[in-house]
């Protein structure tokens, strides 16, 4: 993404202000006294491409400004995600790499996973593509084509 890492980090510091991601909303449900926001919790609701909504809860468990943040996920998806922001092109661009290790923690999703896994992956990738495009529009930045590696565990 052709934008300085500091602009992207502002979004990390204020998830609740993200209103440009189609079909996804964030709300801060707990704020701690930690200056970095470690321990802050957010509710994230998103409409999947399969036309149903999922609500997950995100807790900030680590932040190393301006390079790394880690979130714990609870709800129908549960686990952790770590995102890395790497400066490129003398600070004019940023590579965003997120590694999510989550499992399906909802009985219907687990039962249908063996058959529906390709659809879950497709839906996840589409929602993520819309998020990347929304960040690009919001920051008026050029975005290279997003790529995804999605693993869904039982």
C-alpha positions in Angstrom: 0.0 0.0 0.0 1.5 3.3 -1.0 1.1 5.1 2.3 3.4 5.7 5.3 3.2 3.2 8.1 2.3 5.9 10.6 -1.0 6.5 8.8 -1.9 2.8 9.0 -0.9 2.8 12.7 -3.5 5.5 13.4 -6.2 3.0 12.2 -4.7 0.3 14.5 -4.9 2.8 17.5 -8.6 3.5 16.7 -10.4 0.4 15.4 -13.7 1.9 16.5 -13.4 4.7 14.0 -13.2 2.4 11.0 -16.4 3.1 9.0 -15.1 2.5 5.5 -15.1 -1.3 5.5 -18.2 -2.4 3.7 -20.3 -4.7 5.8 -18.0 -4.5 8.9 -18.4 -2.5 12.1 -16.2 -2.1 15.1 -17.3 -0.9 18.6 -15.0 -0.5 21.6 -16.6 -2.4 24.5 -13.8 -2.0 27.0 -11.0 0.5 27.4 -8.1 0.0 29.8 -5.8 2.5 31.4 -2.9 1.2 29.3 -1.5 4.0 27.1 -1.0 1.6 24.2 -4.4 0.1 24.4 -3.3 -3.3 25.5 -6.3 -5.0 27.0 -8.8 -2.9 25.1 -11.7 -5.0 23.7 -13.8 -4.5 20.5 -16.9 -6.0 19.1 -16.6 -6.7 15.4 -19.7 -7.6 13.4 -19.4 -8.5 9.7 -21.7 -9.7 7.0 -20.2 -12.6 5.2 -20.6 -13.2 1.5 -22.9 -16.1 2.4 -25.4 -13.4 3.6 -25.2 -14.0 7.4 -23.6 -12.0 10.1 -20.9 -13.1 12.5 -20.0 -11.2 15.6 -16.5 -11.7 17.1 -14.7 -10.1 20.0 -11.2 -8.8 19.6 -8.8 -8.1 22.5 -5.5 -6.2 22.0 -2.9 -8.4 23.7 0.3 -6.8 22.4 1.4 -3.7 20.5 4.9 -2.7 19.3 4.4 0.6 17.6 4.8 1.0 14.7 5.6 -2.5 13.6 3.4 -5.2 15.2 0.1 -5.8 17.0 -1.6 -8.9 18.2 -5.3 -9.6 18.8 -7.1 -12.4 20.6 -10.3 -13.4 18.9 -13.3 -14.9 20.6 -16.7 -15.9 19.3 -17.6 -18.2 16.3 -14.0 -17.8 15.4 -11.4 -18.1 18.2 -7.7 -17.8 18.3 -5.1 -15.1 17.7 -3.9 -12.8 14.9 -0.6 -11.0 14.5 -0.2 -8.1 12.0 3.1 -6.8 10.9 3.6 -3.4 9.2 6.8 -3.2 7.2 8.1 0.0 5.6 9.0 -0.2 1.9 10.3 2.3 -0.6 12.0 4.6 1.9 8.8 4.9 4.0 6.5 5.8 1.1 4.8 2.4 1.2 3.9 -0.3 3.8 3.5 -4.0 3.5 0.8 -5.3 5.8 1.1 -9.0 6.7 -1.4 -10.6 9.0 -1.2 -14.2 10.3 -4.4 -15.5 11.8 -4.5 -18.7 13.7 -8.2 -19.3 14.4 -10.5 -22.2 14.8 -14.2 -22.5 14.2 -15.8 -22.3 17.6 -19.4 -22.5 16.5 -21.1 -25.9 16.2 -22.9 -25.1 12.9 -19.7 -23.9 11.3 -17.7 -26.9 12.5 -20.3 -29.4 11.3 -20.5 -27.8 7.8 -16.8 -27.2 7.6 -15.8 -30.4 5.7 -18.2 -29.5 2.8 -18.3 -25.7 3.1 -14.5 -25.0 3.6 -13.9 -23.7 0.1 -16.9 -21.3 0.5 -15.7 -20.1 3.9 -12.3 -19.4 2.4 -13.8 -17.6 -0.6 -16.1 -15.5 1.7 -13.3 -14.6 4.1 -11.1 -13.5 1.2 -13.8 -11.3 -0.3 -14.5 -9.6 3.1 -10.7 -9.0 3.5 -10.4 -7.6 0.0 -13.2 -5.1 0.8 -11.3 -4.1 4.0 -8.1 -3.5 2.0 -9.9 -1.5 -0.6 -11.6 0.5 2.1 -8.3 1.3 3.8 -6.9 2.4 0.4 -9.9 4.7 -0.2 -9.8 6.1 3.3 -6.1 6.9 3.1 -6.3 7.9 -0.6 -3.5 5.3 -1.2 -2.7 3.0 -4.1 -3.2 -0.6 -3.1 -1.4 -3.5 -4.8 -3.5 -6.6 -5.3 -4.2 -8.3 -2.0 -3.2 -11.9 -1.5 -4.5 -14.3 1.0 -3.5 -17.6 2.5 -6.5 -18.8 4.5 -6.5 -21.9 6.6 -9.7 -22.9 8.5 -9.3 -25.4 11.2 -12.0 -27.5 13.0 
